[in-house]
Amino acid sequence: MEYRYLGRSGFRVPVLSFGTGTFGGEGEFFRAWGATDVAQARRLVDICLEAGAAMFDSADIYSKGAAESILGEAIAHRPRDEIILSTKATFRFGPGENQVGSSRHHLLRSVDASLKRLGTDYIDIFQLHGQDTRTPVEEVLSTLDALVQAGKIRYVGVSNFSGWHLMKSLAAADRRGWPRYVAQQTYYSLVGRDYEWELMPLAADQGLGAIVWSPLGWGRLTGRIRRGQPLPENSRLQSKVAADSGPQVDQDYLYRVVDALDEVAAETGKTVPQVALNWVLQRPTVSSVIVGARNEDQLRQNLGAVGWNLTPGQVARLDAASERPKPYPFWHQASFSYRNPTPV
């Protein structure tokens, strides 16, 4: 398993990490992802560690905390220094007025609760799960600094932030000497390339590593979704709640990308999801790609996305098939590209 530096930090992470959104299956949204129990989770963890994929990503809201609890039990038989734990908080975790957001009150309580569920005394990478413009960045960053100083978290990052809010936070951290974000957990796939417009150039400039979520386009690039065929019975897209809550993709565009993936998969002897994952792994600023699995077969197939590379010609064909018009001002900047180069 290849390891890469997490952004501009000295911390190295595996290029594939395991996402625990399938653990627990609490509520309709997460039940559509999966309902892995402790015994199954322990087996999946063991397979990941055997392959060198030693990073496991979770969040407090995944199955109302059950995913973190199951992950904690699944790793309990392993030495803690073999494991890299990543988790997140910000979204609502209870009915109270202060059980949501990135306030000092909520973050301190969230980290302590996650540590208890995970059965550990520190989190390797702690990320804000979403942007909270109601809480001043100084309050957020000083709280994260206190958590780092207390030894409860080691590296900090964000997820689903806009470029301006992320840059505002980085500037405040530099002014006050607080921990800098070194990771951004971001949606990025062959059918979701918005990351390239602003967040990727920002990451390259400011030294943030992308930890990519849903690299298979919310289950659309598994190779099982085909033009003129019904959705597979166990697809998360069968759930209206799950389908409506994830990234939306135009069907004609999706099938155009799948056609290109089919061609490249035939050339390489790999599966459609392996090709789609390998494409993401070759993109600039990507430190790690989160893969999920409901069972051993899915996990082993995803792990087969490493150890080889698409050719430049194959990458170019996939790029062309998945290209989308850029919104303003990015299309305008692209016309002045020799003064506004992109990382890609």
C-alpha positions as CSV (number, residue, x, y, z in Angstrom):
1,M,0.0,0.0,0.0
2,E,1.4,3.4,-1.0
3,Y,1.5,6.1,1.7
4,R,1.4,9.8,1.1
5,Y,2.0,12.9,3.2
6,L,-1.2,14.4,4.5
7,G,-1.0,17.8,2.9
8,R,2.0,19.8,4.0
9,S,2.2,17.9,7.3
10,G,4.7,15.3,8.2
11,F,2.0,12.7,8.7
12,R,1.7,9.9,6.2
13,V,-1.5,8.1,5.4
14,P,-2.4,5.2,3.1
15,V,-3.8,6.1,-0.3
16,L,-6.8,4.0,0.4
17,S,-8.7,4.3,3.7
18,F,-11.8,2.6,4.9
19,G,-15.1,4.5,5.5
20,T,-17.4,3.3,8.2
21,G,-20.6,4.8,7.0
22,T,-21.8,1.2,6.4
23,F,-21.4,0.3,10.1
24,G,-24.6,0.2,12.2
25,G,-27.4,0.9,9.7
26,E,-29.4,3.1,12.1
27,G,-32.1,5.1,10.3
28,E,-33.2,4.9,6.7
29,F,-30.4,7.0,5.4
30,F,-27.6,4.9,6.8
31,R,-29.5,1.6,6.4
32,A,-29.3,2.2,2.7
33,W,-25.5,2.2,3.0
34,G,-25.3,-1.0,5.0
35,A,-25.7,-2.5,8.5
36,T,-22.4,-4.0,9.3
37,D,-22.2,-5.4,12.9
38,V,-19.2,-5.8,15.1
39,A,-18.1,-9.3,13.9
40,Q,-18.3,-8.3,10.3
41,A,-16.5,-5.0,11.0
42,R,-13.7,-6.8,12.8
43,R,-13.2,-9.0,9.7
44,L,-13.2,-5.9,7.4
45,V,-10.7,-4.2,9.6
46,D,-8.4,-7.2,9.5
47,I,-8.5,-7.3,5.7
48,C,-7.7,-3.6,5.5
49,L,-4.7,-4.0,7.9
50,E,-3.4,-7.0,6.0
51,A,-3.4,-4.8,2.8
52,G,-1.8,-1.9,4.6
53,A,-4.9,0.3,4.5
54,A,-4.6,1.3,8.2
55,M,-6.8,4.4,8.2
56,F,-10.4,4.3,9.2
57,D,-12.8,7.2,8.8
58,S,-16.0,7.8,10.8
59,A,-18.2,10.6,12.1
60,D,-20.4,11.1,15.2
61,I,-23.6,11.2,13.1
62,Y,-23.0,7.9,11.3
63,S,-25.8,5.8,12.5
64,K,-26.2,8.1,15.6
65,G,-22.8,7.2,17.0
66,A,-23.2,3.4,16.3
67,A,-20.5,3.5,13.6
68,E,-17.9,4.9,15.9
69,S,-18.9,2.4,18.6
70,I,-18.7,-0.6,16.2
71,L,-15.3,0.7,14.9
72,G,-14.0,1.0,18.5
73,E,-15.0,-2.6,19.2
74,A,-13.6,-3.8,15.9
75,I,-10.1,-2.4,16.5
76,A,-10.0,-3.2,20.2
77,H,-7.9,-6.3,19.6
78,R,-5.3,-4.4,17.7
79,P,-2.4,-2.2,19.0
80,R,-3.5,1.4,18.8
81,D,-0.3,2.5,17.0
82,E,-1.3,0.2,14.1
83,I,-4.4,2.2,13.5
84,I,-5.0,5.7,12.1
85,L,-8.4,7.0,13.2
86,S,-10.2,9.9,11.5
87,T,-13.6,11.2,12.6
88,K,-15.8,14.3,12.3
89,A,-18.3,16.5,14.1
90,T,-20.4,19.6,13.5
91,F,-23.8,18.3,12.4
92,R,-26.7,18.0,14.8
93,F,-26.3,15.3,17.4
94,G,-29.3,15.8,19.6
95,P,-32.3,18.1,20.0
96,G,-30.6,20.7,22.2
97,E,-29.9,24.3,21.0
98,N,-26.1,23.7,21.4
99,Q,-26.0,20.1,20.1
100,V,-25.0,21.3,16.6
101,G,-22.3,23.4,14.9
102,S,-18.7,24.1,15.6
103,S,-19.0,26.1,18.8
104,R,-16.6,25.5,21.6
105,H,-19.4,23.9,23.6
106,H,-20.4,21.4,20.9
107,L,-16.8,20.5,19.7
108,L,-15.5,19.8,23.2
109,R,-18.5,17.6,24.0
110,S,-18.3,15.9,20.6
111,V,-14.6,15.0,20.8
112,D,-15.0,13.5,24.3
113,A,-18.0,11.5,23.2
114,S,-16.2,10.2,20.1
115,L,-13.2,9.2,22.1
116,K,-15.4,7.2,24.4
117,R,-17.2,5.5,21.6
118,L,-13.9,4.7,19.7
119,G,-12.3,3.4,22.9
120,T,-9.2,5.5,22.5
121,D,-7.6,8.5,24.2
122,Y,-6.7,10.4,20.9
123,I,-7.9,10.9,17.4
124,D,-5.3,11.1,14.7
125,I,-7.3,13.3,12.3
126,F,-10.3,15.3,13.5
127,Q,-12.3,17.2,10.9
128,L,-15.2,19.7,11.0
129,H,-17.9,17.9,9.1
130,G,-19.5,21.0,7.6
131,Q,-19.2,24.8,7.4
132,D,-20.6,26.7,10.3
133,T,-20.7,30.4,9.4
134,R,-22.5,31.2,12.7
135,T,-19.5,30.4,14.8
136,P,-16.5,32.8,14.5
137,V,-13.4,31.1,13.1
138,E,-11.4,32.3,16.1
139,E,-13.7,30.3,18.5
140,V,-13.4,27.2,16.3
141,L,-9.6,27.4,15.9
142,S,-8.9,28.2,19.6
143,T,-11.0,25.2,20.6
144,L,-9.1,22.9,18.2
145,D,-5.9,24.3,19.5
146,A,-6.9,23.4,23.1
147,L,-7.8,19.9,22.0
148,V,-4.5,19.5,20.3
149,Q,-2.7,20.8,23.4
150,A,-4.7,18.4,25.5
151,G,-3.5,15.5,23.3
152,K,-7.0,14.5,22.3
153,I,-6.5,15.2,18.6
154,R,-3.4,15.4,16.6
155,Y,-4.2,16.8,13.1
156,V,-7.1,19.0,12.1
157,G,-9.1,19.3,8.9
158,V,-12.4,20.2,7.4
159,S,-15.0,18.7,5.2
160,N,-17.5,20.3,2.7
161,F,-16.1,23.8,3.2
162,S,-16.3,26.6,0.6
163,G,-13.0,28.0,-0.5
164,W,-13.5,31.5,1.0
165,H,-14.3,30.1,4.5
166,L,-11.4,27.7,4.4
167,M,-9.0,30.4,3.4
168,K,-10.4,32.7,6.1
169,S,-9.7,30.0,8.7
170,L,-6.1,29.3,7.4
171,A,-5.3,33.1,7.6
172,A,-6.6,33.3,11.2
173,A,-4.6,30.2,12.1
174,D,-1.4,31.8,10.7
175,R,-2.0,35.1,12.6
176,R,-2.6,33.4,15.9
177,G,-0.3,30.4,15.7
178,W,-3.1,27.9,16.0
179,P,-3.1,24.5,14.3
180,R,-3.5,24.8,10.6
181,Y,-5.9,22.6,8.6
182,V,-3.8,20.0,6.8
183,A,-6.7,18.0,5.3
184,Q,-10.0,18.6,3.6
185,Q,-12.4,15.7,3.2
186,T,-14.1,16.4,-0.1
187,Y,-16.4,14.9,-2.6
188,Y,-14.5,14.1,-5.8
189,S,-15.2,11.5,-8.5
190,L,-15.4,11.1,-12.3
191,V,-19.0,12.3,-12.1
192,G,-18.3,15.0,-9.6
193,R,-15.3,17.2,-10.5
194,D,-16.3,20.4,-8.8
195,Y,-13.4,20.0,-6.4
196,E,-11.1,21.0,-9.3
197,W,-12.5,24.4,-9.7
198,E,-11.5,26.2,-6.5
199,L,-10.7,23.8,-3.7
200,M,-8.0,21.9,-5.5
201,P,-6.0,25.0,-6.4
202,L,-6.4,26.2,-2.9
203,A,-5.2,22.9,-1.5
204,A,-2.1,23.0,-3.8
205,D,-1.3,26.5,-2.7
206,Q,-2.0,26.1,1.0
207,G,-0.8,22.6,1.5
208,L,-4.0,20.6,2.3
209,G,-4.3,17.0,1.4
210,A,-7.7,15.8,0.0
211,I,-9.3,12.8,1.7
212,V,-11.8,11.9,-0.9
213,W,-15.3,10.7,0.0
214,S,-17.7,8.9,-2.4
215,P,-15.1,8.4,-5.1
216,L,-17.6,6.2,-6.9
217,G,-20.1,9.0,-7.3
218,W,-22.5,8.0,-4.5
219,G,-22.6,4.4,-5.8
220,R,-23.1,5.3,-9.5
221,L,-19.7,4.0,-10.7
222,T,-19.8,0.5,-9.3
223,G,-20.3,-1.0,-12.8
224,R,-23.8,-2.2,-11.9
225,I,-25.7,0.9,-13.1
226,R,-26.3,0.7,-16.8
227,R,-28.3,2.5,-19.5
228,G,-31.8,1.1,-19.9
229,Q,-31.5,-1.2,-16.9
230,P,-33.2,-0.9,-13.5
231,L,-31.2,0.0,-10.4
232,P,-29.7,-3.0,-8.5
233,E,-31.9,-4.0,-5.6
234,N,-29.3,-3.3,-3.0
235,S,-28.1,0.0,-4.4
236,R,-28.3,2.9,-1.9
237,L,-30.0,4.9,-4.7
238,Q,-33.1,2.7,-4.2
239,S,-33.6,4.8,-1.0
240,K,-35.2,8.1,-1.9
241,V,-33.7,9.7,1.3
242,A,-30.2,8.5,0.4
243,A,-30.5,9.3,-3.3
244,D,-31.9,12.9,-2.7
245,S,-29.3,13.6,0.1
246,G,-26.3,12.8,-2.1
247,P,-24.7,14.5,-5.1
248,Q,-27.0,14.7,-8.1
249,V,-25.9,13.5,-11.5
250,D,-27.5,13.9,-15.0
251,Q,-28.3,10.5,-16.4
252,D,-27.0,11.1,-19.9
253,Y,-23.7,12.4,-18.5
254,L,-23.4,9.4,-16.1
255,Y,-23.8,6.9,-19.0
256,R,-21.3,8.8,-21.1
257,V,-18.7,8.4,-18.3
258,V,-19.7,4.7,-17.7
259,D,-19.2,4.0,-21.4
260,A,-15.6,5.4,-21.2
261,L,-15.0,3.4,-18.0
262,D,-16.1,0.2,-19.7
263,E,-13.7,0.8,-22.5
264,V,-10.7,1.4,-20.2
265,A,-11.7,-1.5,-17.9
266,A,-11.6,-3.8,-20.9
267,E,-8.2,-2.5,-21.9
268,T,-6.7,-2.9,-18.4
269,G,-8.4,-6.1,-17.3
270,K,-9.7,-4.2,-14.2
271,T,-13.2,-3.6,-13.0
272,V,-15.1,-0.3,-13.5
273,P,-14.8,0.7,-9.9
274,Q,-11.1,-0.1,-9.8
275,V,-10.6,2.2,-12.9
276,A,-12.7,4.9,-11.3
277,L,-10.8,4.8,-8.1
278,N,-7.4,4.7,-9.8
279,W,-8.3,7.9,-11.8
280,V,-9.0,9.7,-8.5
281,L,-5.8,8.4,-7.0
282,Q,-3.8,10.0,-9.8
283,R,-5.2,13.5,-9.3
284,P,-3.2,16.3,-7.7
285,T,-3.5,17.0,-4.0
286,V,-5.2,13.7,-3.2
287,S,-3.7,12.1,-0.1
288,S,-6.2,9.3,0.5
289,V,-9.4,8.0,-1.0
290,I,-12.1,6.6,1.3
291,V,-13.6,3.3,0.1
292,G,-16.5,1.6,1.7
293,A,-17.8,-2.0,1.6
294,R,-20.7,-4.0,2.9
295,N,-18.8,-7.3,2.5
296,E,-15.4,-8.8,2.0
297,D,-15.8,-9.1,-1.8
298,Q,-16.5,-5.4,-2.2
299,L,-13.6,-4.5,0.0
300,R,-11.1,-6.7,-1.8
301,Q,-12.2,-5.4,-5.2
302,N,-11.7,-1.8,-4.0
303,L,-8.3,-2.7,-2.6
304,G,-7.4,-3.8,-6.1
305,A,-7.5,-0.2,-7.3
306,V,-3.8,0.2,-6.2
307,G,-0.5,-1.3,-7.3
308,W,-1.0,-0.2,-11.0
309,N,-1.8,3.0,-12.9
310,L,-3.9,4.1,-15.8
311,T,-1.8,5.3,-18.8
312,P,-1.8,9.0,-19.6
313,G,-3.9,8.3,-22.6
314,Q,-6.5,6.5,-20.6
315,V,-6.6,9.3,-18.1
316,A,-7.1,11.8,-20.9
317,R,-10.0,9.8,-22.3
318,L,-11.7,9.6,-18.9
319,D,-11.1,13.4,-18.4
320,A,-12.7,14.1,-21.7
321,A,-15.7,11.9,-21.0
322,S,-16.3,13.5,-17.6
323,E,-15.6,17.2,-18.5
324,R,-18.3,19.6,-17.5
325,P,-18.8,23.3,-18.2
326,K,-17.3,25.4,-15.4
327,P,-19.4,28.1,-13.6
328,Y,-18.4,31.7,-13.5
329,P,-15.7,32.9,-12.8
330,F,-13.8,29.7,-13.5
331,W,-14.7,29.5,-17.2
332,H,-13.5,33.1,-17.5
333,Q,-10.2,32.4,-15.7
334,A,-9.7,29.3,-17.9
335,S,-9.6,31.6,-21.0
336,F,-6.6,33.3,-19.4
337,S,-5.0,30.0,-18.4
338,Y,-1.4,31.0,-19.0
339,R,-1.8,33.3,-16.0
340,N,-4.3,31.1,-14.1
341,P,-2.9,27.5,-14.4
342,T,-4.8,24.7,-12.7
343,P,-3.2,21.8,-10.8
344,V,-4.7,19.3,-13.2
